[in-house]
Structure formats: C-alpha cells, structure tokens
Amino acid sequence: MFNKEEQASFLRHIVEDEEDEMRRLIYADWLEENGLDDEATRQRQWREARDWLVSFAKEWNFFDCTGTYGDLIVHDELDWNDP
C-alpha cells in the first residue's frame, strides 16, 4: 500500500506548475514503484495527450476569443460521428 500523504504532496506540486514535466515524470516513477503502472503511463503521456486535445479544439474552433486551454467551451450541436 502506498503512502497517500506522499501522493498528495506530488499532486500539490504538479498543480502548482502543471507545465513542469519533470514533476510529472518523477510522480510517474513513484506511481510505478508503488504498483500503479496504468496511472504512471497516463502521467508520462499527459503532455502529448494535452497537446493533442488543444490541437483538436483549435481545429474545431472550441476556444472562445482568448484561445486559451482554460477557456475551452463545449458546443452542444457537435456531431461526434461527423469526420
């Protein structure tokens, strides 16, 4: 069983600066050492997944006028089956 206080500390540091990939990679190593391999993989792929999502959102014009990730808006009329 892993130490939840250690995990909380990692998460606090990641939230402080989510752009710092080193923090996330160290956390991924810790997760792997504690038997949480799937989450470790997700953490290692986070930047790539985030970059893909931002690119997708820009392509489909999901951003408001500022175009920032935090301002992503949802369009109810989107047909997810439409290529």
N, C-alpha and C positions, 0 to 999 in steps of 0.2 A: 504494500500500500504506500502511495506517495504522500508527501507532506503538503497539505493544502495551503499552509502558510507560505511555503516556498513558491508554489504555483501562483498564489495571489500576488506575491512580490514580482514575479516575472510579468504577469499580466499588467500590473500597475506601471511597470517600466515600459512595456510595449505601448500602452495607452498614452503615456507621456510623449512619446515620439514614434508614431506608427511608421514613419518613413525610415527609421533606423533598422535596416535589415539585419544587422549584426545581433541586435537584441532578440529578434525573432528566431534567428538561427541557433543562438545559444539556448533559447527556450525549446526549440525543436530537439536539440540534443538531449536536454533534460527530460523531455517527454519520452523520447526513445529509451533512455536509461531507466525510465520508470514503467516501461511496458506499454506505452500509449503510442504505438507506431503509426496508426492511422492519423492521429492528430498531428504527430510530428511531420508526417508527409504533407498534410494540409498547410502547416505553418511554413514549410520550406517552399511551397508553391504559391504562397499568398501573393507576392508581388506580381507574378505572372498572371494569376487569376484576376487580380485587381486591375492590372493594365489592360487585360482583355475586356473586362466589363466596361471600363471607361471608354475604350475604343468603340465598343459596340454601342454604348449610349450616345456617343458623339455621332456615329454613323446614322443612327436612327433618330437623332435630334431629341434626346430625352433630357437635355440640360435646359435650365432656364437661361435667361440672358447673361448670367455671370459665367456659365460654363464650368462651374466647379463641381467636383465629385459630391460634395455635401449638399448640393442643390439639385441632385438628380430627382426628376419628377416622373410620375407614372402616368401613362396615357391609357385610360380605360378602353379606348377604341382599338388598341393594338391587337392585331390578329397574329398570335404566335405561330400559326400554321402557314402564314404567308412568307415565302422565302425572301 
